[in-house]
Amino acid sequence: MPDREAVIDLRSDTVTKPCAGMLAAMAGARVGDDQYGEDIETNLLQDEVAQLLGKERALWLPSGTMANQVALKTATQPGDDVIVAMQSHAVWHETGGSAANAGVQFSEIGGQGWFGVDAFDAAIKPKNHHIFPPTTMVQVEQTHNRCGGTLCPPEVAQEICQLAKERNIFSYMDGARLWNAAVASGRTVADLAAPFDAVMVSFSKGLGAPGGSMLVGDNEFIERAVRFRRMFGGAMRQTGYYAATARFALSQNMARLTDDHANAKALAAHLAECPQLTLNPNGVQTNIVVFELKTDAMRAGDLVRAAKAHDVLINALGRNTVRLVTHKDVSRADCDHAADQIIKILSHQPIPNAA
């Protein structure tokens, strides 16, 4: 038996396939029509996740992006201002949906995937101003995708949410990878979610379910969100097949996230040996590795194509920026081999400042 996969897919932690146990859970799901509140597995999952995150109620949605969009539509008004970290998912990876659906604008602040309370305070725009759009929501992305799976420190998130409460600003966590943040920080998901008015979590990232996300908050917020879920086309029927996989993932795949984090750190340490790229392996906190190609090296898109020819799948985040994500379907041997292939490809490129 080979010690690694023939094709190593490091594009995202969403590319995983269900294991036999997850497929069995799906096959045995007790389903009904979720729009009538009759899907047993979905009801159980919603109750479980609400309790797990310490909130009153949870609502299943097909994707994290839809959950983010529904949250914006529920908690803001058109023309409002939403404060987010630089390079946030809401700005870069939702195809302008926030402007089209909720009609909001974003103010990007901070760096390395998060911002402090002073920066947040300085960015708040007052309500009832004749010129400024009112700031009505602040978002924290936990962990931050484009900045390499970085964590917003829990104590900073607490300060941000406290100030938001004082200023009557809705606090929201895009917690698509909250599971990774909890494992990396040693905190429970309830601890990390506690300061926020509402939280989104995803089951297809890290945990390895085939789909589904959850929006969690108080009863009033979720009741309003139900309407917008339907408006956006997210009110489905027998969602219990997805819910069953998520329940399996929560019980079986949380603890093993430490393996993904260890593999990402090892992958980063290996890649950091390559002089054609810039990467600080000590900055890798969870399961995402982001590096920059140096000026004289090939462009990110060229590297993606070359790596694919060597059976290694990776993503370009920009002209010189590359992202790799570890997950349950890649091993340490896979990561070592992928790093070797990337270094071999880049080694044929000119080294910056070489004599």
Secondary structure, DSSP 8 states (H G I E B T S, - for coil): --SS-SSEE-S-TT-----HHHHHHHHT-----GGGT--HHHHHHHHHHHHHHT-SEEEEES-HHHHHHHHHHHH--TT-EEEEETT-HHHHSSTTHIIIII--EEEEE-BTTB--HHHHHHH---TT-SSS--EEEEEEESSBTTTTSB---HHHHHHHHHHHHHTT-EEEEEETTHHHHHHHHT--HHHHHTT-SEEEEESSSSS--SS-EEEEE-HHHHHHHHHHHHHTT---S-THHHHHHHHHHHHHSSTTHHHHHHHHHHHHHHHTT-TTEE--GGG--SSEEEEEE-TTS--HHHHHHHHHHTTEE-EE-SSSEEEEE--TT--HHHHHHHHHHHHHHHHTS--TT--
